[in-house]
Amino acid sequence: MEDPVLSLEDARLTLDGNAGAVDILHGITLKVARGETVALTGPSGSGKSSLLMLMGGLERATGGRVTALGHDLTDMNEDRLARFRREHMGVVFQSFHLIPTMTALENVATPLELAGHADAFERAEAELAAVGLASRAHHYPGQMSGGEQQRVALARAAAPRPHILLADEPTGNLDGATGAAIMELLMGLRDRHGATLVLVTHAPELARRCDREIRLRDGRLAGDAVREAAE
């Protein structure tokens, strides 16, 4: 694979717990190509979300190396990591993480303003329209359904036009129909902006939509299947 967007070499993660150090990930080695759509699957506690956090520099590997777009994340301090994420990554969480005192438009525009985009609100309006929320731009998160809040979170992640889009159980708090609609939007954002998409999911139907499925068990790779054509 030439110039992978994401590369992990013997990446390990150990965290301090109440009973001492806990090994979360054990020597993960993998590469993700530009434009790939990858599902991380496996039982609860297998390390899926932790692996996603390593890819985004939200957790620092305690061993090995994690590289994104040719930059060694394990060698960056917190300030450099924050700037790198702001410029190159979009992250979507299961629990939305919207700012409750800001409208949908403000939630989407704020990261753009922090990145110095003069057209932050115009771009935010365009992204909200793209996820079907133009009419809800001036509503607060508490005035919106879970599916609407997740669409705002998607718009916020996509607005900076990131090279890498990471999603942690993006449909986990939603009913089946709403979850399917969110997945369609995720795929649409990937296609529209050309981003590489990595998502954590327990849903087999979502994993089948991806180009590739990486399975984890007990913090180790348990399978890596590339589909000839995503459904």
C-alpha positions as CSV (number, residue, x, y, z in Angstrom):
1,M,0.0,0.0,0.0
2,E,1.6,3.3,-1.1
3,D,1.4,6.3,1.2
4,P,-1.3,5.0,3.6
5,V,-3.4,7.7,5.3
6,L,-3.2,5.9,8.6
7,S,-0.5,3.5,9.7
8,L,0.0,1.7,13.0
9,E,3.2,-0.3,13.7
10,D,3.1,-2.5,16.8
11,A,0.9,0.0,18.5
12,R,0.1,-0.7,22.1
13,L,-2.0,1.0,24.8
14,T,-1.7,0.5,28.5
15,L,-3.8,2.5,31.0
16,D,-3.7,2.8,34.7
17,G,-6.6,1.2,36.5
18,N,-7.7,0.8,40.1
19,A,-5.9,-2.5,40.3
20,G,-2.9,-1.4,38.4
21,A,-1.9,-1.2,34.7
22,V,-4.3,-2.6,32.2
23,D,-3.2,-3.6,28.7
24,I,-5.9,-2.4,26.3
25,L,-4.2,-2.9,22.9
26,H,-1.5,-5.4,22.1
27,G,0.8,-4.7,19.2
28,I,-1.6,-3.6,16.5
29,T,-0.1,-3.3,13.0
30,L,-2.3,-2.1,10.1
31,K,-2.6,0.4,7.3
32,V,-5.6,2.3,5.9
33,A,-5.5,3.6,2.3
34,R,-6.7,6.9,1.1
35,G,-10.4,6.9,0.5
36,E,-11.0,3.6,2.2
37,T,-14.1,3.0,4.3
38,V,-13.2,0.8,7.3
39,A,-15.4,-0.7,10.0
40,L,-13.8,-1.7,13.3
41,T,-15.9,-4.5,14.8
42,G,-15.7,-6.9,17.7
43,P,-17.2,-7.7,21.1
44,S,-17.6,-5.0,23.8
45,G,-14.3,-4.4,25.5
46,S,-12.3,-5.7,22.5
47,G,-10.5,-2.3,22.0
48,K,-12.4,-0.9,19.1
49,S,-12.9,2.6,20.5
50,S,-9.4,2.7,21.9
51,L,-8.0,1.9,18.5
52,L,-10.0,4.7,17.0
53,M,-8.8,7.1,19.6
54,L,-5.2,6.1,18.8
55,M,-5.8,6.8,15.1
56,G,-7.1,10.3,16.0
57,G,-4.4,11.1,18.5
58,L,-7.0,11.3,21.3
59,E,-5.2,8.6,23.2
60,R,-1.4,8.4,23.0
61,A,0.1,5.0,22.2
62,T,2.3,3.7,25.1
63,G,4.3,1.6,22.6
64,G,4.8,1.4,18.9
65,R,4.0,4.1,16.3
66,V,0.9,5.7,14.9
67,T,1.2,7.8,11.7
68,A,-1.5,9.9,10.0
69,L,-0.9,11.5,6.6
70,G,2.8,10.9,7.1
71,H,3.0,12.6,10.5
72,D,4.0,10.6,13.6
73,L,1.3,11.3,16.1
74,T,3.3,9.6,18.9
75,D,5.9,12.3,18.6
76,M,3.5,15.3,18.9
77,N,2.7,17.2,22.1
78,E,-0.9,18.0,22.9
79,D,-1.0,21.4,21.2
80,R,0.4,20.0,17.9
81,L,-2.0,17.1,18.1
82,A,-5.0,19.5,18.6
83,R,-3.9,21.6,15.6
84,F,-3.4,18.5,13.5
85,R,-6.9,17.2,14.3
86,R,-8.4,20.6,13.6
87,E,-6.7,20.8,10.2
88,H,-7.0,17.2,9.0
89,M,-9.6,15.2,11.0
90,G,-13.3,15.1,11.8
91,V,-14.5,13.0,14.8
92,V,-18.1,11.9,15.5
93,F,-19.0,10.4,18.9
94,Q,-21.9,8.3,19.9
95,S,-23.0,10.9,22.5
96,F,-22.8,13.8,20.0
97,H,-20.8,16.2,22.3
98,L,-22.7,19.3,21.1
99,I,-22.4,22.5,23.1
100,P,-25.9,22.9,24.7
101,T,-25.8,26.7,24.9
102,M,-25.0,27.1,21.2
103,T,-27.4,26.7,18.2
104,A,-26.8,24.1,15.6
105,L,-25.3,26.7,13.3
106,E,-23.0,27.9,16.1
107,N,-21.9,24.4,17.0
108,V,-20.9,23.7,13.4
109,A,-19.3,27.1,12.8
110,T,-17.2,27.3,16.0
111,P,-14.5,24.8,14.8
112,L,-14.2,26.7,11.5
113,E,-13.9,30.0,13.3
114,L,-11.1,28.5,15.5
115,A,-9.3,27.4,12.4
116,G,-9.5,30.9,11.0
117,H,-12.0,30.5,8.2
118,A,-13.6,33.8,7.4
119,D,-16.6,32.1,5.8
120,A,-17.3,29.9,8.9
121,F,-21.0,30.6,9.1
122,E,-21.6,30.2,5.4
123,R,-19.8,26.9,5.3
124,A,-21.7,25.8,8.5
125,E,-25.0,26.7,6.8
126,A,-24.1,24.7,3.7
127,E,-23.2,21.6,5.8
128,L,-26.4,21.8,7.8
129,A,-28.3,22.0,4.5
130,A,-26.4,18.9,3.3
131,V,-27.6,16.8,6.3
132,G,-31.2,18.1,5.9
133,L,-31.2,20.6,8.8
134,A,-31.3,24.0,7.1
135,S,-34.6,24.7,8.9
136,R,-33.1,23.8,12.3
137,A,-30.0,25.9,12.1
138,H,-31.1,28.2,14.9
139,H,-32.4,25.5,17.3
140,Y,-30.5,24.4,20.4
141,P,-29.5,20.8,21.0
142,G,-32.1,20.4,23.7
143,Q,-34.8,21.3,21.1
144,M,-33.7,18.6,18.7
145,S,-34.2,14.8,18.5
146,G,-31.2,12.4,18.9
147,G,-31.1,11.8,15.2
148,E,-31.0,15.6,14.5
149,Q,-28.3,16.1,17.1
150,Q,-26.2,13.4,15.4
151,R,-26.7,15.1,12.0
152,V,-25.4,18.3,13.6
153,A,-22.4,16.4,14.9
154,L,-21.8,15.0,11.4
155,A,-22.1,18.5,9.8
156,R,-19.6,19.8,12.4
157,A,-17.1,17.0,11.6
158,A,-17.4,17.4,7.9
159,A,-17.4,21.2,7.7
160,P,-13.6,21.6,7.8
161,R,-13.5,19.1,4.9
162,P,-11.2,16.7,6.7
163,H,-8.9,14.2,5.1
164,I,-9.8,11.6,7.8
165,L,-13.3,11.1,9.3
166,L,-13.5,9.0,12.5
167,A,-16.8,7.9,13.9
168,D,-17.3,6.0,17.2
169,E,-20.6,4.1,17.2
170,P,-22.3,7.0,15.3
171,T,-25.7,5.1,15.3
172,G,-25.4,3.5,18.7
173,N,-27.9,5.8,20.4
174,L,-30.4,5.9,17.6
175,D,-33.3,3.6,16.4
176,G,-32.8,1.5,13.3
177,A,-34.3,3.8,10.7
178,T,-32.6,6.9,12.0
179,G,-29.3,4.9,12.3
180,A,-29.6,3.8,8.7
181,A,-30.2,7.5,7.6
182,I,-27.1,8.6,9.6
183,M,-25.0,5.9,7.8
184,E,-26.2,7.2,4.4
185,L,-25.2,10.7,5.4
186,L,-21.7,9.4,6.6
187,M,-21.2,7.7,3.2
188,G,-22.4,10.8,1.4
189,L,-19.9,13.0,3.3
190,R,-17.1,10.6,2.5
191,D,-18.0,10.7,-1.2
192,R,-18.6,14.5,-1.2
193,H,-15.3,15.4,0.5
194,G,-13.2,12.4,-0.5
195,A,-12.4,11.6,3.2
196,T,-11.1,8.3,4.5
197,L,-13.7,7.0,6.9
198,V,-13.0,4.7,9.9
199,L,-16.0,3.8,12.1
200,V,-16.6,1.7,15.2
201,T,-19.8,-0.3,15.0
202,H,-21.6,-3.3,16.5
203,A,-24.1,-3.4,13.6
204,P,-23.3,-6.0,10.9
205,E,-25.4,-4.1,8.3
206,L,-23.2,-1.0,8.8
207,A,-20.0,-3.0,8.6
208,R,-21.2,-4.6,5.3
209,R,-21.4,-1.1,3.8
210,C,-17.7,-0.5,4.3
211,D,-14.9,-1.5,1.9
212,R,-13.1,-3.4,4.7
213,E,-13.9,-4.9,8.1
214,I,-11.2,-5.1,10.8
215,R,-12.2,-7.3,13.7
216,L,-10.7,-7.1,17.2
217,R,-10.8,-9.4,20.2
218,D,-9.1,-8.9,23.5
219,G,-7.1,-5.9,22.2
220,R,-5.7,-7.9,19.3
221,L,-6.4,-8.1,15.6
222,A,-8.7,-11.0,15.0
223,G,-9.5,-10.5,11.3
224,D,-9.0,-8.1,8.4
225,A,-11.4,-8.6,5.4
226,V,-11.4,-6.5,2.3
227,R,-14.6,-6.6,0.3
228,E,-14.5,-6.8,-3.5
229,A,-17.2,-4.1,-3.6
230,A,-19.0,-2.5,-0.7
231,E,-22.8,-2.9,-0.8
